[in-house]
Amino acid sequence: MRFNTRLLHDAQPPDELTGAVNVPIYLSSTFAQSAPNRHKGYVYSRSANPTRTVLERSLAALEGGATGLAFASGLGALTTLLEHFPTGTRIVADQDLYGGTWRLFEHHRRTFGIVIDYVDATQIEATGAELRRSPAAMFYVESPTNPLLRLVDLKAAARAAHRAKALLVVDNTFASPAIQRPLELGADVVLHSTTKYLGGHSDVIGGALIAREAALGERLAWLQNAVGAVPSPVDSFLVLRGLHTLGIRMQAHSESARAVCEVLEASSAVSAVHFPGSSHHPQRALARRQMALPGGMVSADLTGGGRAARRLLRGLHLFTLAESLGGVESLVDHPASMTHASVPRREREAHGVTDGLVRFSCGIEDPADLADEVRTALRGV
Ligand SMILES: *Cc1c(COP(=O)(O)O)cnc(C)c1O
């Protein structure tokens, strides 16, 4: 079956008891046992909940992994993953990271004695050398990256990680499995903030880990229960409901983003546009190889810096100024003062997150309306 069919049918049979075509929201913290330890597979909802199970099986099937695990947030998923590694573990991570991921890595470095070395993962030769310099347990990347939409060659990254005996973990939040499936390219674990495209409607906070191999999946499932950062049955249902339309949403998001990118590229107020679908993107060949669609995220650097960025933001109304991304409605973000404010200025600017950078999460409104609004707002910059 093809992906858009699997979104609706993989691991989601009608409810056995009632025939309900959607899994019921099982709002129960605990489950009756007929005798001590005799039960129907469910004991306590931190360990497993039937609504969450359907979501988890669906996530595993869509990413092509042995095990899917749902969490209360993307960072809850990352916290649980980090619990896998003992004190002194060395992690190599791409320098271009979601701000909250960077903050959590730094916390683990300072507090729990984890060693974190940052690399430019677009430079895969140098990255491979850094991975082999001293033993590393994990190589952690996002692709496309946030907010600069740089791509990491995931096949090459998996080879580099495995040569160094490290796990490759890919944050697939920006692409979603409708666009890119890292486990098929050799990654060991995929992480999601399901808050974004998988949920897709800006109404739930959630996260996920999907492991390619069952052995690692079991270990992470053990940690999921031990740490306890699980989503509620209602939240699990909302993410599942979002998944059903993921395919057509990603197509619409990609069309919107392409329209916005064209307007930005045509404007003299803009010095650089970052979009994997652009013919000017330095990694457009890799984008075509690795991604089925360019996705809905575009960022642009304004020639006039922070003041121009603020003026542009004031001219946007269909794009709501807000953190987050991946919902059906368009959002716009000023990374330097919002999503990436926790990264020190020097570090931020060294990686290209300047005061003039604006990040667009292009929704599924009519692309022409989004393009018109950005064109008009740019005239006022
Ligand atoms: C939002 C986000 C996260 C964190 O997820 P939460 O659900 O907010 O905890 C991690 N990675 C990326 C790329 C994100 O966009």
The ligand as a Gaussian input file, in Angstrom:
#p B3LYP/6-31G(d) Opt

LIG

0 1
 C        9.157000      21.783000      18.655000
 C       10.349000      20.990000      18.360000
 C       10.906000      20.143000      19.321000
 C       10.391000      20.061000      20.742000
 O        9.128000      19.514000      20.798000
 P        8.011000      19.909000      21.895000
 O        6.829000      19.129000      21.477000
 O        7.829000      21.389000      21.843000
 O        8.574000      19.496000      23.229000
 C       12.007000      19.378000      18.947000
 N       12.521000      19.450000      17.697000
 C       12.008000      20.268000      16.766000
 C       12.637000      20.303000      15.407000
 C       10.915000      21.070000      17.056000
 O       10.426000      21.892000      16.115000

